[in-house]
Amino acid sequence: MTTTTAKPKLKLLLIDDHSLFREGLARLLAAEDDFTLVAHCSTGAEGVAALRQHPVDIVLLDYDLGETRGTDVLSQIRSLAPQTKVLMLTAGISEAVAKQVIAMGASGIFLKHRSPTELGSCIRQVMEGWSWLDQQHLRAIFSDQPAAPIAEKPRFTQREREVLRGVFEGLANKEIAARLNTSEAAVKSVLQQLFDKTGVRTRTQLVRLAIEHYSEELRS
């Protein structure tokens, strides 16, 4: 008889000072089969204390914690648990803060007006090594950095170009798959082809390449 080993659940810690939002999100996260919500806390101090007692895979960290800023807590988390991924939650932050958050080691910035389904997808992609940034923050982060020279633009197939356009627009793999009427596995396969052709290693680097060298043609 063949036995299968269940994939370990992703351990999450939620830090947000808005009780209604935090408790509602906690219920939604706890309902996901592949997530375990270890704790949800209202302050940065409570969150850091919880992290000391119960290591997690990813911290969902509100940027505006009343008198405390998420960047202060992020700094403590990076020092305490450098392998733990941090996803910053926010109703909106400036371009300067977005740059600071990413420079400090956050794996992404998730806007609170987006849907719970998108958050679930975001968490899973971050745990797979992707970065999560909306188009506005991507442009802000890369706007003051010079374009990297390339000897020759790689030639893309039509499907590679379609997937790259979806990445450029900030779509998740599931959304790209739905647009192209294909599977998420097929989208991931095309993304790997794009990585191999361009020599980049992350989704964020791929978007930067698209912004620097392909933005005009991807809009057409």
matplotlib code that plots the C-alpha trace (Angstrom):
import matplotlib.pyplot as plt

x = [0.0, 1.3, 1.3, 1.7, 3.2, 1.0, 2.7, 3.5, 1.1, 2.5, 2.8, 1.6, 1.7, -0.6, 0.2, -2.5, -3.9, -7.3, -9.4, -12.2, -9.8, -7.4, -10.1, -11.8, -8.6, -7.6, -10.8, -10.2, -6.6, -7.5, -10.0, -7.4, -6.3, -2.6, -2.3, -1.9, -2.4, 0.0, -1.1, -2.7, -1.5, -2.5, 0.9, 4.4, 5.7, 3.1, 4.0, 7.7, 7.1, 4.9, 7.6, 10.2, 8.0, 6.6, 8.8, 6.7, 7.2, 5.7, 4.6, 1.7, 2.6, 0.5, 2.4, 0.4, 0.3, -0.8, 2.2, 4.5, 5.4, 5.7, 9.2, 10.3, 8.8, 10.2, 13.7, 13.1, 11.8, 14.7, 17.1, 15.3, 14.3, 16.2, 14.8, 11.2, 9.5, 7.6, 4.6, 3.7, 0.0, -1.2, -4.1, -1.5, 2.1, 4.3, 6.8, 9.6, 8.3, 7.8, 11.4, 12.4, 10.2, 11.8, 15.3, 14.8, 14.0, 10.3, 9.1, 6.3, 3.7, 0.0, -2.7, -5.6, -8.3, -7.4, -9.4, -8.7, -8.3, -5.5, -3.9, -3.9, -2.2, 0.2, 1.3, 1.8, 3.9, 6.0, 6.7, 7.8, 10.4, 8.5, 8.3, 4.8, 4.5, 1.8, 2.7, 2.9, 5.5, 7.5, 7.9, 8.8, 11.4, 13.1, 12.6, 15.8, 18.0, 19.7, 18.7, 21.1, 22.8, 22.1, 24.1, 21.0, 17.4, 16.2, 13.6, 10.3, 7.6, 4.1, 3.1, 6.2, 5.3, 1.7, 2.9, 5.5, 2.8, 0.8, 3.7, 4.4, 0.8, 1.2, -1.1, -0.7, -0.1, -3.7, -4.9, -2.5, -3.7, -7.3, -6.6, -4.8, -7.2, -4.5, -3.3, -1.1, 1.4, 1.7, 2.2, 4.9, 6.6, 6.6, 8.0, 10.9, 11.6, 11.6, 14.1, 16.3, 16.3, 16.8, 19.2, 17.1, 16.2, 13.2, 9.8, 10.8, 13.9, 11.8, 9.4, 12.4, 13.7, 10.3, 10.1, 13.6, 13.6, 10.1, 7.5, 6.5, 5.9, 4.2, 1.6, 0.7]
y = [0.0, 3.4, 6.1, 9.8, 12.3, 15.4, 18.6, 20.6, 23.5, 27.0, 28.6, 32.2, 35.1, 38.1, 41.5, 44.2, 46.7, 46.9, 44.3, 43.9, 43.5, 41.2, 38.9, 38.6, 37.9, 35.4, 33.4, 33.4, 32.3, 29.6, 28.2, 27.5, 23.8, 24.6, 27.4, 27.3, 30.6, 30.3, 33.6, 37.0, 40.1, 43.7, 45.2, 44.8, 43.9, 41.1, 39.9, 39.8, 37.9, 35.4, 34.9, 34.2, 31.4, 30.0, 30.3, 30.7, 30.7, 34.1, 37.2, 39.3, 42.7, 45.8, 48.9, 51.3, 50.0, 53.1, 54.7, 52.1, 51.7, 48.3, 49.1, 49.2, 45.8, 44.5, 45.4, 43.4, 40.4, 40.4, 40.4, 37.8, 35.4, 36.3, 33.2, 34.2, 35.9, 39.1, 40.4, 44.0, 44.7, 48.3, 50.4, 52.5, 53.7, 56.2, 55.3, 56.2, 53.8, 51.0, 51.3, 51.2, 48.2, 46.1, 47.3, 46.1, 42.6, 42.3, 39.8, 42.0, 44.6, 43.6, 46.2, 45.6, 46.5, 43.3, 40.1, 37.3, 35.0, 37.2, 37.2, 33.4, 33.3, 36.0, 34.0, 30.9, 32.6, 34.4, 31.1, 29.7, 32.5, 35.1, 38.8, 40.4, 44.0, 45.9, 47.8, 51.2, 50.1, 48.1, 51.3, 53.3, 50.8, 50.7, 54.3, 55.6, 52.7, 52.8, 50.1, 47.2, 46.8, 43.7, 42.5, 41.3, 41.0, 37.4, 36.3, 35.3, 33.1, 34.5, 32.5, 33.7, 37.3, 36.8, 35.5, 38.2, 40.8, 39.3, 39.5, 43.1, 44.0, 42.5, 39.5, 36.3, 33.0, 32.0, 35.2, 34.8, 31.2, 32.3, 35.1, 32.6, 29.7, 27.4, 25.9, 27.4, 24.6, 25.7, 29.4, 28.3, 26.3, 29.4, 31.5, 29.1, 29.4, 33.2, 32.8, 30.6, 33.0, 36.2, 34.9, 36.3, 34.4, 36.0, 37.4, 40.9, 40.8, 39.6, 42.5, 44.9, 43.6, 44.0, 47.6, 48.4, 46.7, 45.7, 48.1, 49.7, 46.4, 44.8, 47.6, 47.1]
z = [0.0, -0.9, 1.7, 1.2, 3.6, 4.1, 3.3, 6.5, 7.0, 6.7, 10.2, 10.2, 12.7, 12.3, 13.8, 13.4, 15.8, 14.2, 16.1, 13.6, 10.7, 12.6, 14.0, 10.7, 8.8, 11.5, 10.9, 7.2, 7.5, 10.0, 7.6, 4.9, 4.8, 4.3, 6.9, 10.7, 12.4, 15.4, 16.9, 16.1, 18.1, 18.4, 19.0, 17.8, 21.2, 21.5, 18.1, 18.8, 22.1, 20.3, 17.6, 20.4, 21.7, 18.5, 15.3, 12.2, 8.4, 7.7, 9.6, 8.3, 9.7, 9.6, 8.7, 10.9, 14.4, 16.1, 17.8, 16.3, 12.7, 11.0, 9.9, 13.6, 14.2, 10.9, 12.1, 15.3, 13.4, 10.9, 13.9, 15.9, 13.0, 9.8, 8.0, 8.7, 5.8, 6.4, 4.4, 5.1, 5.2, 4.5, 3.4, 1.5, 2.0, 0.2, -2.5, -0.1, 2.6, 0.1, -0.9, 2.8, 3.5, 0.7, 1.5, 5.1, 3.9, 3.6, 1.0, -0.2, 0.4, 0.3, 0.0, 2.4, -0.2, -2.1, -1.6, 0.9, -2.0, -3.3, 0.1, 0.2, -3.2, -2.1, 1.0, -0.9, -3.6, -1.0, 0.6, -2.7, -2.9, -4.9, -4.0, -4.0, -5.0, -6.8, -10.0, -8.3, -5.7, -8.3, -10.4, -7.3, -6.2, -9.5, -10.7, -9.4, -10.4, -13.8, -16.3, -16.5, -19.9, -21.8, -24.8, -26.7, -25.8, -25.6, -28.1, -26.4, -27.8, -27.9, -24.7, -22.9, -23.9, -22.6, -19.3, -19.0, -19.6, -16.8, -14.4, -15.6, -14.7, -11.2, -11.7, -9.6, -11.4, -10.9, -12.6, -15.5, -15.9, -16.0, -18.5, -20.8, -20.2, -19.0, -15.7, -13.0, -13.6, -17.2, -16.1, -13.7, -16.5, -18.8, -15.9, -15.5, -19.2, -18.8, -15.9, -18.0, -21.0, -19.0, -16.3, -13.5, -10.4, -8.9, -10.0, -8.9, -11.0, -14.0, -13.5, -13.3, -16.6, -18.2, -16.9, -18.1, -21.5, -22.6, -21.1, -24.4, -26.2, -23.3, -23.2, -26.9]

ax = plt.figure().add_subplot(projection="3d")
ax.plot(x, y, z, "-o")
ax.set_aspect("equal")
plt.show()
